[in-house]
Amino acid sequence: MLKFSHSLSVAAMLAASLATAQAADTINVVGWGGNWDKAYKEGVWDKYSEQTGAKIVMEEWGGELAKVRAQIQSGSITWDMVSPEAPSVEVGCAEGLFVSLTPEITGDPSKYLPGTIHECGVASDTWATVLAYNADAIQGDGPKSWADYWDAEKFPGKRGMLAQAQYTLENAMMADGVAPADVYDELRKPGGIDRAFAMLDKIKPHVVWWSTSTQAMQNLASGEVVMTDQYNARVTNDIVNEKKNYKIVWDAGFFYGTDMWSVVKGSPNEKAALELLKWFSIPENQAGFSKLYAYGTGRIEAADYVPEEWQKNLPTAPQHAKFGATYDTNFWVENKESLEARFQAWLAQ
């Protein structure tokens, strides 16, 4: 009888828990818009809503940490969970803008790729900046390395390049023969930054600068450039949907960066948002996004749930990850302002 009563008690608690989830307040989730949001809705959030009854409302932003700060300072918080870039998570966490997470929410941190989990965040997407070229413009053997990208005699034609220091200095160091895993050690050495800018001096006459990924892909499609640095999903999108003959050179080396899901501290639905994040941290659920968009997430095992044919498009796929390294958040938190100022001054010369 006692055993039966205990079973009833457990059943009652489970039913109450499910009812609570089903009656949960609307969770306001803020992401990056467009196809990114569409992939999250169809691959992840709709599944959660079906399982729990929770309603998820999506909003779009540009990663502005100041907007989170303003909501908290005014006491009028309307966002529950947001997707900042990793350096912003570092800053926001230090300021107390985001809820600290435990392994109960995130799962075992050792099961994540380096740089994809933080005290206040779990990777929402893991993207890479890669070397890509137009195989119609460069026939036969294309570039195999960033040194090839720098070699305008071997591969004539203009190159596209992002007009900022971050993501660009790393490529310059790889072009000078530094392995991705060693790039930040070299940049931190005396003369390391000068070394990167010296490499940029060499390629500057052959560069068409871009500031948006759309602009970069238009330049590649029009033939204005024969190769470009670019976010991997944008290249894959044009290969798959536009039938472009573009190639990504994964083994040239690349860096991957991470946007993260962070729960806004003191949000109206903080508890519900943490439950959502806990559910999302399960590898199979994370994979729902990567199946529809060519970015990985954070959990290493998530790749196991992505069809093999699509895995080849993800920077987090085992066959690609061995050629990559994570962007150093601390380096850019410390040096972003000064290096961007130096880069813009160099660009104007």
ABEGO torsion letter per residue (X at the ends): XAAAAAAAAAAAAAAAAAAAAAABBBBBBBBAEEAAAAAAAAAAAAAAAAAAGBBBBBBBBAGBAAAAAAAAAAGBBABABBBBBAAAAAAAAAAGABBBBBAAAAEBAAABBBGABBAABBBABBBBBBBBBBAAABBEBBBABAAAAABAAABBEBBBBBBBABGAAAAAAAAAGBBAAAAAAAAABBGAAAAAAAAAAAAAAABBBBABAAAAAAAAAAGABABBBBBAAAAAAAAAAAGBBBBBBAAAEBBBBBBBBBBBBGBAAAAAAAAAAAAAABAAAAAAAAAABABBBABAAAAAABBAAAAAABAABAAAAAABBBBBAAAAAAAAAAAAAAAAAAAAX
